[in-house]
Amino acid sequence: MILAVLGLLLGILIGTLCPWSIPLAYAKFFSVALLASLDSVFGGLRAASENNFDDVIFISGFFTNALLAALLVYIGDRLGIDLYYVALLAFGLRIFNNLAIIRRYFLKKH
Amino acid sequence: MVHFKRGRLSIACVCMVLGFMLAVQFRSTQDIKASVPYQRVEDLSARLQQSEKDKDALQAELEDIKSRAGEEQNNKIGEDLRSAAGLTALEGPGVVVTIEDSKKSAKADEDLNLYLVHDEDLLKVVNELRAAGAEAVSINGQRMTATSELRCAGPTLSVNNVRSAPPYEIRAIGDIKTLENALKMRGGVAETLKVWGISMDIRTSENVLVPAYKGSTKLKYGKVTDRQEETP
């Protein structure tokens, strides 16, 4: 856990020190990718709480989810279908779902 | 938290990527939030400048039109006056009269001067042309104006203080027929000069060019006044 928090802090540090930022045109995709990543992390936490955490699934899910979410939004953008909000809604729901499960886990434990 | 022991490194890596993404996204959002109003300000200032430029241009145009409305009339009158005063070259139908000294040789006891062209002869011609309604007259390229003199200066002729020698070419713009007849009429100036062998060639043309007066128009002594009548 400490390693994970350290990794998070390190990532934030690198991101803050990094000179470049996302261009306005790609901000949408990046935010969706970020949401997907967050969803994956919370999903991983939930899996850990349910005791069926898998390393490979977690990592592959993290990256593919983020990339696919961005890709889907991009395709939607090209086709004139605003999948951005759909992805936002889906990932948001899942994150809150996962959060609720994690909360219950902690409540049960203590 | 026992479960996390498995693949801790992978989680750390993922968390690092997540943190990186979070930070970048955070900064991007800050940038966008900060940049949009800034862009707006730039946009508005550019538009303001453009509007001011437009305003200036329109104002200048308005001034121009305003001044031109009055000027146009003045210009028209001024143009007519300039033409009448001989300050502009004129073109139109008229006659070109060429007068040359007599080819006859004077007899021993006769005055040589009688066979030469004199200022009086030219004055008569010019006077006749003016009486016939000539609008512009020039002698050897010198436009006859209201103040032009026409007099002998030794063997040459002086018009507008410019001297020229014979042959004298008098150009006049006006009604061709009237001008021609005025000169050729019986007992007229052409007939009189012919007696002395002074040749007078009258050529009519649809397109006579009378040059402009090139001298100064400055008045040295006269002053413009509003007085209409002479008071004793």
Interface residues (C-beta under 8 A of the other chain):
Chain A: M1 L3 A4 V5 L6 G7 L8 L9 L10 G11 I12 L13 I14 G15 T16 C18 W20 S21 I22 L24 A27 F30 S31 A33 L34 S37 L38 S40 V41 G44 A48 S49 N51 F53 D55 F58 I59 F62
Chain B: M1 H3 F4 R6 G7 R8 L9 S10 I11 A12 C13 V14 C15 M16 V17 L18 G19 F20 M21 L22 A23 V24 Q25 F26 R27 S28 T29 D31 I32
